[in-house]
Amino acid sequence: MEPAVVALDVGERRIGVAVSDPFGSFALPHDTIERTNIKADLAAIVRIATERGARVIVVGDPLTMAGTRGPAAEKMDAFVVALARVFEGKIARIDERLTTAAVQKSLIGADVSRKARRGVVDKLAAAMILETYLARKRNS
């Protein structure tokens, strides 16, 4: 049994969180953190990682559609540096282009209301990021 992995979909207002099962086989949507300030945000993330025994946190990397690093990716760079100061494990980054859009499209297709989507889209996007990470890990 491997330690769990935690994944984050970091947005301006919310951070979606997903966790892997204890075997690293699949991703489960876990929680949505309402952002307040960086210190509180990081404390909430580290608390979840510690509770799950995670040694890896995967962070969605918001590249531009051309695959380059734009302003959003540069903001994420600063976030990852701050996270690395408070989390002792490994931090991995996964291209998150279109994850939120794909989740939104899927939920709209399932006729989920706008209000209900708001409550789950971030953690479902985090689960997609984690699924990508786990698949790459299995295939390497």
N, CA, C and O atoms as a MOPAC input file, in Angstrom:
PM7 MOZYME 1SCF
protein

 N      0.84700 1    -1.18100 1     0.00000 1
 C      0.00000 1     0.00000 1     0.00000 1
 C      0.89000 1     1.24100 1     0.00000 1
 O      1.80500 1     1.35900 1     0.81600 1
 N      0.61700 1     2.15900 1    -0.91500 1
 C      1.36900 1     3.39600 1    -1.02100 1
 C      0.64600 1     4.49600 1    -0.25300 1
 O     -0.55700 1     4.40300 1    -0.01000 1
 N      1.39100 1     5.55000 1     0.13100 1
 C      0.70000 1     6.68200 1     0.75300 1
 C     -0.23200 1     7.34300 1    -0.25500 1
 O      0.00200 1     7.29800 1    -1.46300 1
 N     -1.26700 1     7.94500 1     0.25200 1
 C     -2.21600 1     8.64600 1    -0.60900 1
 C     -1.53600 1     9.83100 1    -1.28200 1
 O     -0.50500 1    10.31900 1    -0.82100 1
 N     -2.12200 1    10.27400 1    -2.36100 1
 C     -1.68400 1    11.47300 1    -3.07400 1
 C     -2.83800 1    12.46100 1    -3.01800 1
 O     -3.99900 1    12.07900 1    -3.16300 1
 N     -2.51800 1    13.72800 1    -2.80700 1
 C     -3.51300 1    14.79400 1    -2.79500 1
 C     -3.30000 1    15.63700 1    -4.04500 1
 O     -2.16000 1    15.91300 1    -4.41800 1
 N     -4.38100 1    16.04800 1    -4.69400 1
 C     -4.29000 1    16.91600 1    -5.86500 1
 C     -5.10800 1    18.17800 1    -5.63700 1
 O     -6.12800 1    18.16600 1    -4.94900 1
 N     -4.63000 1    19.27400 1    -6.23600 1
 C     -5.26300 1    20.57400 1    -6.07200 1
 C     -5.58500 1    21.21200 1    -7.41100 1
 O     -4.77400 1    21.19200 1    -8.33700 1
 N     -6.77700 1    21.77800 1    -7.49900 1
 C     -7.14600 1    22.65600 1    -8.60000 1
 C     -7.29800 1    24.03400 1    -7.96400 1
 O     -8.33300 1    24.34300 1    -7.37400 1
 N     -6.26400 1    24.85500 1    -8.08800 1
 C     -6.21000 1    26.13600 1    -7.38500 1
 C     -6.83000 1    27.22300 1    -8.24700 1
 O     -6.37300 1    27.49500 1    -9.35800 1
 N     -7.87800 1    27.83800 1    -7.71500 1
 C     -8.53100 1    28.94700 1    -8.39500 1
 C     -8.41600 1    30.21400 1    -7.56500 1
 O     -7.83600 1    30.21400 1    -6.47900 1
 N     -8.97100 1    31.27300 1    -8.08500 1
 C     -8.92500 1    32.55900 1    -7.37800 1
 C     -9.75800 1    32.54000 1    -6.09600 1
 O     -9.35300 1    33.10400 1    -5.07900 1
 N    -10.93100 1    31.88600 1    -6.14800 1
 C    -11.84200 1    31.88000 1    -4.99600 1
 C    -11.88500 1    30.56500 1    -4.23000 1
 O    -12.18700 1    30.54000 1    -3.03700 1
 N    -11.57800 1    29.46900 1    -4.92800 1
 C    -11.67200 1    28.14900 1    -4.30500 1
 C    -10.50100 1    27.27100 1    -4.73400 1
 O     -9.88400 1    27.47500 1    -5.77900 1
 N    -10.22100 1    26.28400 1    -3.88000 1
 C     -9.22400 1    25.26500 1    -4.20500 1
 C     -9.93900 1    23.92200 1    -4.14100 1
 O    -10.41400 1    23.50900 1    -3.08300 1
 N    -10.01000 1    23.24900 1    -5.28100 1
 C    -10.58400 1    21.91200 1    -5.30500 1
 C     -9.53600 1    20.91600 1    -4.84100 1
 O     -8.36300 1    21.02300 1    -5.20000 1
 N     -9.96300 1    19.94900 1    -4.04400 1
 C     -9.04500 1    18.95400 1    -3.49700 1
 C     -9.56400 1    17.55900 1    -3.83000 1
 O    -10.74800 1    17.26200 1    -3.67100 1
 N     -8.65300 1    16.71600 1    -4.29300 1
 C     -8.96100 1    15.30400 1    -4.53200 1
 C     -7.88200 1    14.48300 1    -3.84900 1
 O     -6.76300 1    14.95300 1    -3.64200 1
 N     -8.23100 1    13.24900 1    -3.50100 1
 C     -7.26800 1    12.33800 1    -2.86900 1
 C     -7.31600 1    10.99900 1    -3.59800 1
 O     -8.33200 1    10.61800 1    -4.17800 1
 N     -6.19900 1    10.30800 1    -3.54800 1
 C     -6.18300 1     8.96500 1    -4.13500 1
 C     -6.62000 1     7.95900 1    -3.08600 1
 O     -6.61500 1     8.23700 1    -1.88700 1
 N     -6.99400 1     6.78900 1    -3.56700 1
 C     -7.24600 1     5.68500 1    -2.64600 1
 C     -5.88700 1     5.24200 1    -2.09000 1
 O     -4.85600 1     5.66800 1    -2.61000 1
 N     -5.85400 1     4.40200 1    -1.05200 1
 C     -4.57800 1     4.01200 1    -0.44700 1
 C     -3.63600 1     3.25400 1    -1.38700 1
 O     -2.44300 1     3.14500 1    -1.10300 1
 N     -4.14500 1     2.73900 1    -2.48000 1
 C     -3.30700 1     1.98600 1    -3.41700 1
 C     -2.85700 1     2.83500 1    -4.60900 1
 O     -2.11800 1     2.35400 1    -5.46900 1
 N     -3.29400 1     4.08000 1    -4.66100 1
 C     -2.92800 1     4.94300 1    -5.77500 1
 C     -3.56200 1     4.51400 1    -7.08000 1
 O     -3.01200 1     4.76200 1    -8.15400 1
 N     -4.71800 1     3.87000 1    -6.99500 1
 C     -5.38700 1     3.36500 1    -8.19300 1
 C     -6.33800 1     4.36700 1    -8.83400 1
 O     -6.45100 1     4.42500 1   -10.05800 1
 N     -7.02400 1     5.15800 1    -8.00600 1
 C     -8.00200 1     6.09300 1    -8.55800 1
 C     -8.11700 1     7.33500 1    -7.68700 1
 O     -7.68600 1     7.34600 1    -6.53400 1
 N     -8.70200 1     8.37400 1    -8.25400 1
 C     -8.86100 1     9.66600 1    -7.58600 1
 C    -10.29200 1     9.83400 1    -7.09500 1
 O    -11.25200 1     9.43700 1    -7.75700 1
 N    -10.40300 1    10.42400 1    -5.93800 1
 C    -11.71000 1    10.69900 1    -5.34500 1
 C    -11.82700 1    12.19000 1    -5.05100 1
 O    -10.94900 1    12.75000 1    -4.39400 1
 N    -12.88800 1    12.84900 1    -5.52000 1
 C    -13.09500 1    14.23900 1    -5.11100 1
 C    -13.20200 1    14.27900 1    -3.59200 1
 O    -13.86300 1    13.42900 1    -2.99500 1
 N    -12.56000 1    15.25700 1    -2.96300 1
 C    -12.52200 1    15.27500 1    -1.50100 1
 C    -13.20600 1    16.49600 1    -0.89200 1
 O    -14.12200 1    16.35700 1    -0.08100 1
 N    -12.76400 1    17.68800 1    -1.28000 1
 C    -13.24200 1    18.88000 1    -0.59800 1
 C    -13.02500 1    20.10200 1    -1.48300 1
 O    -12.30300 1    20.04800 1    -2.47800 1
 N    -13.65300 1    21.18300 1    -1.10600 1
 C    -13.40600 1    22.47600 1    -1.72400 1
 C    -13.05500 1    23.44100 1    -0.60500 1
 O    -13.80300 1    23.58800 1     0.36200 1
 N    -11.92200 1    24.09100 1    -0.74300 1
 C    -11.47100 1    25.06400 1     0.24500 1
 C    -11.82600 1    26.45300 1    -0.28300 1
 O    -11.39500 1    26.84600 1    -1.36700 1
 N    -12.60600 1    27.17900 1     0.48700 1
 C    -12.90300 1    28.57400 1     0.13000 1
 C    -11.67800 1    29.39000 1     0.52000 1
 O    -11.26100 1    29.38300 1     1.67800 1
 N    -11.11400 1    30.08300 1    -0.43900 1
 C     -9.87400 1    30.83000 1    -0.19400 1
 C    -10.13300 1    32.05100 1     0.68000 1
 O    -11.10900 1    32.77900 1     0.49600 1
 N     -9.23200 1    32.25400 1     1.63500 1
 C     -9.29800 1    33.43000 1     2.50200 1
 C     -7.99000 1    34.20900 1     2.38700 1
 O     -7.97300 1    35.34300 1     1.90800 1
 N     -6.90200 1    33.59300 1     2.82700 1
 C     -5.57300 1    34.17800 1     2.67500 1
 C     -4.58400 1    33.03100 1     2.50600 1
 O     -4.89900 1    31.88800 1     2.83700 1
 N     -3.41300 1    33.32100 1     2.00100 1
 C     -2.46900 1    32.26700 1     1.64100 1
 C     -2.09900 1    31.40100 1     2.84000 1
 O     -1.97000 1    30.18500 1     2.69900 1
 N     -1.92800 1    31.99100 1     3.99800 1
 C     -1.54600 1    31.22900 1     5.18700 1
 C     -2.63100 1    30.21100 1     5.55500 1
 O     -2.33200 1    29.04600 1     5.81500 1
 N     -3.87700 1    30.65400 1     5.57500 1
 C     -4.99400 1    29.76000 1     5.89900 1
 C     -5.19100 1    28.71100 1     4.81400 1
 O     -5.47500 1    27.55100 1     5.11200 1
 N     -5.03900 1    29.11800 1     3.54600 1
 C     -5.18500 1    28.17600 1     2.43700 1
 C     -4.15600 1    27.05300 1     2.55000 1
 O     -4.49600 1    25.87500 1     2.43000 1
 N     -2.89600 1    27.42600 1     2.78100 1
 C     -1.82900 1    26.42400 1     2.88600 1
 C     -2.02200 1    25.53300 1     4.10500 1
 O     -1.77100 1    24.33000 1     4.03800 1
 N     -2.45900 1    26.10600 1     5.20800 1
 C     -2.70900 1    25.30600 1     6.41600 1
 C     -3.78900 1    24.25600 1     6.16400 1
 O     -3.66400 1    23.11500 1     6.60900 1
 N     -4.84400 1    24.63900 1     5.45500 1
 C     -5.92500 1    23.68600 1     5.14500 1
 C     -5.40700 1    22.56400 1     4.24800 1
 O     -5.75100 1    21.40000 1     4.45100 1
 N     -4.58600 1    22.90600 1     3.26100 1
 C     -4.02500 1    21.89100 1     2.36100 1
 C     -3.12000 1    20.93600 1     3.12100 1
 O     -3.22700 1    19.71900 1     2.96600 1
 N     -2.23300 1    21.47700 1     3.93600 1
 C     -1.30300 1    20.62700 1     4.69600 1
 C     -2.07400 1    19.74800 1     5.67500 1
 O     -1.70300 1    18.59300 1     5.88800 1
 N     -3.13800 1    20.27500 1     6.27300 1
 C     -3.95300 1    19.47200 1     7.19600 1
 C     -4.55200 1    18.26400 1     6.47300 1
 O     -4.51800 1    17.14800 1     6.99300 1
 N     -5.09500 1    18.48400 1     5.28800 1
 C     -5.67800 1    17.37800 1     4.51900 1
 C     -4.59600 1    16.37100 1     4.14200 1
 O     -4.79500 1    15.16400 1     4.28100 1
 N     -3.46300 1    16.85800 1     3.67000 1
 C     -2.37100 1    15.96400 1     3.27900 1
 C     -1.89100 1    15.14500 1     4.46800 1
 O     -1.62300 1    13.95100 1     4.33600 1
 N     -1.78500 1    15.77600 1     5.61600 1
 C     -1.33600 1    15.07900 1     6.83000 1
 C     -2.36200 1    14.03600 1     7.26100 1
 O     -2.00100 1    12.90600 1     7.59100 1
 N     -3.63000 1    14.40800 1     7.26100 1
 C     -4.68900 1    13.46100 1     7.63300 1
 C     -4.67900 1    12.23100 1     6.73100 1
 O     -4.94800 1    11.12100 1     7.19100 1
 N     -4.37300 1    12.42200 1     5.46100 1
 C     -4.35900 1    11.32700 1     4.48700 1
 C     -3.02300 1    10.59900 1     4.41800 1
 O     -2.90100 1     9.58800 1     3.72600 1
 N     -2.01600 1    11.11000 1     5.13400 1
 C     -0.69000 1    10.49700 1     5.07400 1
 C     -0.01900 1    10.69500 1     3.72200 1
 O      0.82500 1     9.89300 1     3.32300 1
 N     -0.38800 1    11.75400 1     3.01900 1
 C      0.14500 1    12.00100 1     1.67300 1
 C      1.58700 1    12.49900 1     1.74500 1
 O      1.94000 1    13.33200 1     2.57900 1
 N      2.39700 1    11.96600 1     0.85400 1
 C      3.77200 1    12.43800 1     0.70200 1
 C      3.95100 1    13.19600 1    -0.60500 1
 O      5.02700 1    13.72100 1    -0.89100 1
 N      2.87600 1    13.24700 1    -1.39600 1
 C      2.89600 1    13.96100 1    -2.67700 1
 C      1.63200 1    14.80900 1    -2.78700 1
 O      0.52600 1    14.35000 1    -2.50300 1
 N      1.82900 1    16.06300 1    -3.20800 1
 C      0.71200 1    16.92700 1    -3.56400 1
 C      0.90200 1    17.28500 1    -5.03200 1
 O      1.96000 1    17.76500 1    -5.43800 1
 N     -0.13100 1    17.04500 1    -5.81200 1
 C     -0.11300 1    17.36700 1    -7.24200 1
 C     -0.90700 1    18.65300 1    -7.43400 1
 O     -2.04500 1    18.77300 1    -6.98000 1
 N     -0.28900 1    19.60400 1    -8.11000 1
 C     -0.92000 1    20.90400 1    -8.33300 1
 C     -1.16700 1    21.07600 1    -9.82400 1
 O     -0.27000 1    20.85900 1   -10.63900 1
 N     -2.37700 1    21.46300 1   -10.17400 1
 C     -2.69100 1    21.74600 1   -11.56500 1
 C     -1.89900 1    22.94600 1   -12.05200 1
 O     -1.85200 1    23.97900 1   -11.38400 1
 N     -1.28200 1    22.81200 1   -13.20500 1
 C     -0.44400 1    23.85700 1   -13.77800 1
 C     -1.21400 1    24.52500 1   -14.91800 1
 O     -1.42100 1    23.90400 1   -15.96100 1
 N     -1.64400 1    25.78500 1   -14.74200 1
 C     -2.49300 1    26.44700 1   -15.73100 1
 C     -1.70500 1    27.02500 1   -16.91500 1
 O     -1.49000 1    28.23500 1   -16.99700 1
 N     -1.28600 1    26.16000 1   -17.81300 1
 C     -0.57400 1    26.61200 1   -19.00000 1
 C     -1.55200 1    27.27700 1   -19.96600 1
 O     -2.76200 1    27.06500 1   -19.88300 1
 N     -1.02100 1    28.07600 1   -20.87300 1
 C     -1.87400 1    28.67000 1   -21.89800 1
 C     -2.27000 1    27.57600 1   -22.88200 1
 O     -1.70600 1    26.48200 1   -22.85900 1
 N     -3.23200 1    27.86600 1   -23.74000 1
 C     -3.65600 1    26.87000 1   -24.73000 1
 C     -2.50900 1    26.47900 1   -25.65900 1
 O     -2.52100 1    25.38700 1   -26.22800 1
 N     -1.51900 1    27.36100 1   -25.81900 1
 C     -0.35400 1    27.06100 1   -26.64900 1
 C      0.69400 1    26.25600 1   -25.88400 1
 O      1.72200 1    25.87800 1   -26.44400 1
 N      0.42800 1    25.99500 1   -24.59200 1
 C      1.35900 1    25.21000 1   -23.78400 1
 C      2.48700 1    26.02100 1   -23.17400 1
 O      3.47900 1    25.46100 1   -22.70600 1
 N      2.33800 1    27.34200 1   -23.17800 1
 C      3.37000 1    28.19700 1   -22.60600 1
 C      2.95600 1    28.67200 1   -21.21800 1
 O      1.81600 1    28.48400 1   -20.79200 1
 N      3.89400 1    29.28400 1   -20.53400 1
 C      3.64700 1    29.79100 1   -19.18400 1
 C      3.21000 1    31.24700 1   -19.27600 1
 O      3.98200 1    32.11100 1   -19.69000 1
 N      1.98100 1    31.50800 1   -18.89200 1
 C      1.43800 1    32.85800 1   -18.90200 1
 C      1.32800 1    33.39000 1   -17.48100 1
 O      1.90700 1    32.81600 1   -16.55900 1
 N      0.59700 1    34.47400 1   -17.29600 1
 C      0.43600 1    35.07700 1   -15.96600 1
 C     -0.15800 1    34.12200 1   -14.92700 1
 O      0.25800 1    34.13300 1   -13.76800 1
 N     -1.12300 1    33.30000 1   -15.33000 1
 C     -1.73500 1    32.35700 1   -14.38000 1
 C     -0.71000 1    31.32800 1   -13.90500 1
 O     -0.68300 1    30.98100 1   -12.72400 1
 N      0.12200 1    30.84300 1   -14.80600 1
 C      1.16000 1    29.87200 1   -14.43200 1
 C      2.19900 1    30.51700 1   -13.52200 1
 O      2.71500 1    29.87300 1   -12.60800 1
 N      2.50400 1    31.78000 1   -13.77000 1
 C      3.46200 1    32.47700 1   -12.91500 1
 C      2.89800 1    32.66400 1   -11.50500 1
 O      3.63800 1    32.55500 1   -10.52700 1
 N      1.60300 1    32.94300 1   -11.39000 1
 C      0.96600 1    33.01700 1   -10.06800 1
 C      1.03100 1    31.65900 1    -9.37700 1
 O      1.24200 1    31.56900 1    -8.16800 1
 N      0.84400 1    30.59400 1   -10.17800 1
 C      0.90100 1    29.25200 1    -9.59900 1
 C      2.31300 1    28.92100 1    -9.14000 1
 O      2.49200 1    28.22500 1    -8.14100 1
 N      3.32400 1    29.41400 1    -9.86400 1
 C      4.71300 1    29.21300 1    -9.43700 1
 C      4.90800 1    29.74900 1    -8.02100 1
 O      5.51300 1    29.08600 1    -7.17900 1
 N      4.39700 1    30.94400 1    -7.76400 1
 C      4.52300 1    31.54900 1    -6.43300 1
 C      3.75500 1    30.73300 1    -5.39000 1
 O      4.22500 1    30.56600 1    -4.26500 1
 N      2.59100 1    30.23100 1    -5.75700 1
 C      1.79900 1    29.41100 1    -4.84300 1
 C      2.56900 1    28.13200 1    -4.48300 1
 O      2.61700 1    27.74000 1    -3.31700 1
 N      3.16500 1    27.49000 1    -5.48600 1
 C      3.90400 1    26.24800 1    -5.25900 1
 C      5.12900 1    26.49800 1    -4.36700 1
 O      5.45100 1    25.67000 1    -3.51400 1
 N      5.80500 1    27.62300 1    -4.55900 1
 C      6.94600 1    27.96600 1    -3.70100 1
 C      6.47400 1    28.10500 1    -2.25100 1
 O      7.12200 1    27.60100 1    -1.33400 1
 N      5.34700 1    28.78800 1    -2.04800 1
 C      4.80500 1    28.95200 1    -0.69500 1
 C      4.39300 1    27.60500 1    -0.11100 1
 O      4.62700 1    27.34800 1     1.07000 1
 N      3.78700 1    26.74600 1    -0.91900 1
 C      3.38700 1    25.41900 1    -0.45500 1
 C      4.61000 1    24.58600 1    -0.06800 1
 O      4.58200 1    23.86800 1     0.93200 1
 N      5.66200 1    24.68000 1    -0.84500 1
 C      6.88700 1    23.91800 1    -0.56300 1
 C      7.51200 1    24.32600 1     0.77300 1
 O      8.21100 1    23.52900 1     1.39900 1
 N      7.26800 1    25.53700 1     1.20300 1
 C      7.80700 1    25.99800 1     2.49300 1
 C      7.11700 1    25.33300 1     3.67900 1
 O      7.70400 1    25.22400 1     4.75600 1
 N      5.86000 1    24.88400 1     3.48900 1
 C      5.10400 1    24.33400 1     4.61700 1
 C      4.80200 1    22.83900 1     4.48400 1
 O      4.34600 1    22.21600 1     5.44300 1
 N      5.05200 1    22.26000 1     3.30600 1
 C      4.80100 1    20.83500 1     3.08900 1
 C      6.12600 1    20.13300 1     2.84600 1
 O      6.89700 1    20.53500 1     1.97500 1
 N      6.39000 1    19.08500 1     3.61700 1
 C      7.69000 1    18.42400 1     3.56000 1
 C      7.82100 1    17.38700 1     2.45600 1
 O      8.92300 1    16.90900 1     2.18800 1
 N      6.72900 1    17.03300 1     1.81800 1
 C      6.77400 1    16.01300 1     0.77400 1
 C      7.08100 1    16.59800 1    -0.59400 1
 O      7.52600 1    17.73800 1    -0.72600 1
 N      6.82700 1    15.78000 1    -1.60900 1
 C      7.06100 1    16.16000 1    -3.00100 1
 C      5.86300 1    16.93600 1    -3.53400 1
 O      4.71800 1    16.64700 1    -3.18500 1
 N      6.13800 1    17.91900 1    -4.38100 1
 C      5.07300 1    18.63700 1    -5.06800 1
 C      5.27700 1    18.41300 1    -6.56200 1
 O      6.32100 1    18.75100 1    -7.11900 1
 N      4.26400 1    17.84000 1    -7.19700 1
 C      4.30200 1    17.58200 1    -8.64000 1
 C      3.31900 1    18.52400 1    -9.30700 1
 O      2.35100 1    18.97200 1    -8.69300 1
 N      3.58200 1    18.82000 1   -10.58100 1
 C      2.67200 1    19.68600 1   -11.33200 1
 C      2.20700 1    18.96200 1   -12.57600 1
 O      2.98100 1    18.28400 1   -13.25300 1
 N      0.92000 1    19.12000 1   -12.86400 1
 C      0.29800 1    18.47500 1   -14.02500 1
 C     -0.44400 1    19.54100 1   -14.82400 1
 O     -1.15200 1    20.37200 1   -14.25700 1
 N     -0.27600 1    19.51000 1   -16.12600 1
 C     -0.98200 1    20.42000 1   -17.02200 1
 C     -2.48400 1    20.26900 1   -16.78800 1
 O     -3.03700 1    19.17500 1   -16.90000 1
 N     -3.12300 1    21.37300 1   -16.46700 1
 C     -4.56000 1    21.31900 1   -16.16300 1
 C     -5.42800 1    21.95100 1   -17.23200 1
 O     -6.61300 1    22.18800 1   -17.00100 1
 N     -4.86400 1    22.22800 1   -18.39600 1
 C     -5.65500 1    22.87700 1   -19.43900 1
 C     -6.96300 1    22.13200 1   -19.67700 1
 O     -6.98000 1    20.91600 1   -19.86500 1
 N     -8.03500 1    22.87300 1   -19.66500 1
 C     -9.38700 1    22.40200 1   -19.98200 1
 C    -10.00800 1    21.44900 1   -18.96200 1
 O    -11.09400 1    20.93000 1   -19.21900 1
 N     -9.36900 1    21.19500 1   -17.81600 1
 C     -9.99700 1    20.28700 1   -16.84600 1
 C    -11.30300 1    20.86800 1   -16.32100 1
 O    -12.31800 1    20.17200 1   -16.28400 1
 N    -11.29000 1    22.13200 1   -15.91600 1
 C    -12.51200 1    22.73400 1   -15.38200 1
 C    -13.58100 1    22.80500 1   -16.46600 1
 O    -14.75400 1    22.54200 1   -16.20000 1
 N    -13.18600 1    23.15800 1   -17.67700 1
 C    -14.15400 1    23.21800 1   -18.78000 1
 C    -14.75200 1    21.84600 1   -19.06000 1
 O    -15.95300 1    21.73400 1   -19.30600 1
 N    -13.92800 1    20.80100 1   -19.02500 1
 C    -14.43000 1    19.44300 1   -19.26400 1
 C    -15.40800 1    19.02200 1   -18.17200 1
 O    -16.43100 1    18.40100 1   -18.45900 1
 N    -15.09700 1    19.35900 1   -16.92600 1
 C    -15.99700 1    19.02000 1   -15.82200 1
 C    -17.30900 1    19.78600 1   -15.97200 1
 O    -18.38600 1    19.21100 1   -15.81400 1
 N    -17.22300 1    21.08500 1   -16.27700 1
 C    -18.43900 1    21.88700 1   -16.46300 1
 C    -19.31000 1    21.29700 1   -17.55600 1
 O    -20.52000 1    21.15500 1   -17.38100 1
 N    -18.70300 1    20.95200 1   -18.68400 1
 C    -19.45400 1    20.39300 1   -19.81700 1
 C    -20.14200 1    19.08400 1   -19.41400 1
 O    -21.29900 1    18.84900 1   -19.76100 1
 N    -19.42400 1    18.25000 1   -18.68700 1
 C    -19.98800 1    16.97500 1   -18.23400 1
 C    -21.17100 1    17.19600 1   -17.29300 1
 O    -22.19300 1    16.51900 1   -17.40700 1
 N    -21.03200 1    18.13600 1   -16.36900 1
 C    -22.11000 1    18.40400 1   -15.41300 1
 C    -23.32400 1    19.03300 1   -16.09900 1
 O    -24.46700 1    18.72300 1   -15.76300 1
 N    -23.06600 1    19.91700 1   -17.06000 1
 C    -24.17300 1    20.51200 1   -17.81800 1
 C    -24.89300 1    19.42200 1   -18.60500 1
 O    -26.12200 1    19.40600 1   -18.66900 1
 N    -24.12500 1    18.51200 1   -19.20300 1
 C    -24.70400 1    17.39400 1   -19.93900 1
 C    -25.54800 1    16.49200 1   -19.05600 1
 O    -26.49100 1    15.85400 1   -19.52500 1
 N    -25.20400 1    16.44300 1   -17.77500 1
 C    -25.96600 1    15.63300 1   -16.81900 1
 C    -27.09500 1    16.44700 1   -16.18800 1
 O    -27.75500 1    15.98300 1   -15.25800 1
 N    -27.31400 1    17.66500 1   -16.70000 1
 C    -28.38900 1    18.54400 1   -16.24400 1
 C    -28.26500 1    18.91700 1   -14.76800 1
 O    -29.26500 1    19.01000 1   -14.05600 1
 N    -27.02300 1    19.13100 1   -14.31400 1
 C    -26.78300 1    19.58000 1   -12.94400 1
 C    -26.94600 1    21.10100 1   -12.92000 1
 O    -26.42300 1    21.79800 1   -13.79000 1
 N    -27.65900 1    21.60300 1   -11.94200 1
 C    -27.92700 1    23.04400 1   -11.87400 1
 C    -26.64600 1    23.84400 1   -11.66700 1
 O    -25.64300 1    23.32200 1   -11.18000 1
 N    -26.69800 1    25.10500 1   -12.04300 1
 C    -25.54200 1    25.99900 1   -11.89100 1
 C    -25.09200 1    26.05000 1   -10.43000 1
 O    -23.89700 1    25.99900 1   -10.14200 1
 N    -26.05000 1    26.15000 1    -9.51700 1
 C    -25.72400 1    26.22100 1    -8.08800 1
 C    -25.04600 1    24.93700 1    -7.62200 1
 O    -24.06600 1    24.99100 1    -6.88000 1
 N    -25.54500 1    23.80700 1    -8.04000 1
 C    -24.94900 1    22.52300 1    -7.65200 1
 C    -23.56900 1    22.35100 1    -8.28300 1
 O    -22.66300 1    21.80100 1    -7.65700 1
 N    -23.41100 1    22.81700 1    -9.51600 1
 C    -22.09600 1    22.72000 1   -10.17700 1
 C    -21.04700 1    23.49700 1    -9.41000 1
 O    -19.91700 1    23.03300 1    -9.25700 1
 N    -21.40900 1    24.67500 1    -8.92500 1
 C    -20.47100 1    25.51700 1    -8.20200 1
 C    -19.87500 1    24.77200 1    -7.00900 1
 O    -18.71300 1    24.98100 1    -6.66400 1
 N    -20.65800 1    23.91300 1    -6.38800 1
 C    -20.19700 1    23.19900 1    -5.21000 1
 C    -19.27600 1    22.02300 1    -5.49000 1
 O    -18.57000 1    21.55800 1    -4.59400 1
 N    -19.27700 1    21.54000 1    -6.72500 1
 C    -18.48300 1    20.32900 1    -6.99800 1
 C    -17.44300 1    20.46000 1    -8.09600 1
 O    -16.54600 1    19.62200 1    -8.19200 1
 N    -17.54000 1    21.48600 1    -8.92300 1
 C    -16.67400 1    21.55800 1   -10.10000 1
 C    -15.19300 1    21.59200 1    -9.73000 1
 O    -14.38300 1    20.96500 1   -10.41400 1
 N    -14.82300 1    22.29600 1    -8.68300 1
 C    -13.40800 1    22.42300 1    -8.33100 1
 C    -12.81000 1    21.10400 1    -7.85200 1
 O    -11.69300 1    20.75500 1    -8.23300 1
 N    -13.54400 1    20.37200 1    -7.02200 1
 C    -12.99300 1    19.09800 1    -6.55300 1
 C    -13.03100 1    18.03300 1    -7.64500 1
 O    -12.20000 1    17.12400 1    -7.64500 1
 N    -13.98200 1    18.12900 1    -8.57400 1
 C    -13.98100 1    17.20000 1    -9.70700 1
 C    -12.82000 1    17.50400 1   -10.65400 1
 O    -12.21800 1    16.58600 1   -11.21100 1
 N    -12.50400 1    18.79600 1   -10.83900 1
 C    -11.33900 1    19.16400 1   -11.65700 1
 C    -10.06000 1    18.65400 1   -10.98400 1
 O     -9.15600 1    18.16800 1   -11.66400 1
 N     -9.98100 1    18.75900 1    -9.66500 1
 C     -8.81400 1    18.23000 1    -8.94000 1
 C     -8.70600 1    16.71900 1    -9.13900 1
 O     -7.60500 1    16.18600 1    -9.27600 1
 N     -9.84700 1    16.03100 1    -9.15400 1
 C     -9.83100 1    14.57500 1    -9.38200 1
 C     -9.31600 1    14.25100 1   -10.78700 1
 O     -8.59900 1    13.26700 1   -10.97100 1
 N     -9.68000 1    15.07600 1   -11.78000 1
 C     -9.16200 1    14.85700 1   -13.14000 1
 C     -7.64500 1    15.05300 1   -13.17600 1
 O     -6.93200 1    14.29100 1   -13.82900 1
 N     -7.16400 1    16.06200 1   -12.48300 1
 C     -5.71600 1    16.31200 1   -12.40400 1
 C     -5.03200 1    15.11500 1   -11.76200 1
 O     -3.99200 1    14.65900 1   -12.23700 1
 N     -5.61400 1    14.60900 1   -10.68700 1
 C     -5.02900 1    13.46100 1    -9.98800 1
 C     -5.07300 1    12.20800 1   -10.84900 1
 O     -4.11300 1    11.43700 1   -10.86100 1
 N     -6.16400 1    11.99100 1   -11.56500 1
 C     -6.24700 1    10.82700 1   -12.46600 1
 C     -5.12400 1    10.87200 1   -13.50100 1
 O     -4.51800 1     9.84500 1   -13.80500 1
 N     -4.84700 1    12.05000 1   -14.03700 1
 C     -3.76200 1    12.19800 1   -15.01000 1
 C     -2.42600 1    11.83500 1   -14.37500 1
 O     -1.62700 1    11.11100 1   -14.96800 1
 N     -2.18800 1    12.33900 1   -13.17000 1
 C     -0.93900 1    12.04100 1   -12.46000 1
 C     -0.79900 1    10.53600 1   -12.20400 1
 O      0.25800 1     9.95600 1   -12.45500 1
 N     -1.86400 1     9.91300 1   -11.70800 1
 C     -1.81500 1     8.48100 1   -11.38900 1
 C     -1.60700 1     7.63800 1   -12.64400 1
 O     -0.86900 1     6.65400 1   -12.61800 1
 N     -2.25600 1     8.02400 1   -13.74100 1
 C     -2.08400 1     7.29100 1   -15.00500 1
 C     -0.64000 1     7.39400 1   -15.49800 1
 O     -0.06600 1     6.40300 1   -15.94900 1
 N     -0.06100 1     8.57200 1   -15.41600 1
 C      1.34200 1     8.72800 1   -15.83800 1
 C      2.27200 1     7.92300 1   -14.94800 1
 O      3.24600 1     7.33700 1   -15.42000 1
 N      1.96900 1     7.89700 1   -13.66800 1
 C      2.79400 1     7.13200 1   -12.72800 1
 C      2.71500 1     5.63300 1   -13.03800 1
 O      3.73100 1     4.93900 1   -13.00400 1
 N      1.50700 1     5.13200 1   -13.34100 1
 C      1.33200 1     3.71800 1   -13.67900 1
 C      2.06800 1     3.34900 1   -14.97000 1
 O      2.61800 1     2.25600 1   -15.09500 1
 N      2.06600 1     4.28800 1   -15.93300 1
 C      2.64600 1     4.00300 1   -17.24500 1
 C      4.14200 1     4.24300 1   -17.32700 1
 O      4.76200 1     3.95000 1   -18.34900 1
 N      4.72500 1     4.77100 1   -16.26600 1
 C      6.17900 1     5.04400 1   -16.33700 1
 C      6.98800 1     3.92800 1   -15.73600 1
 O      8.21700 1     3.99800 1   -15.71400 1

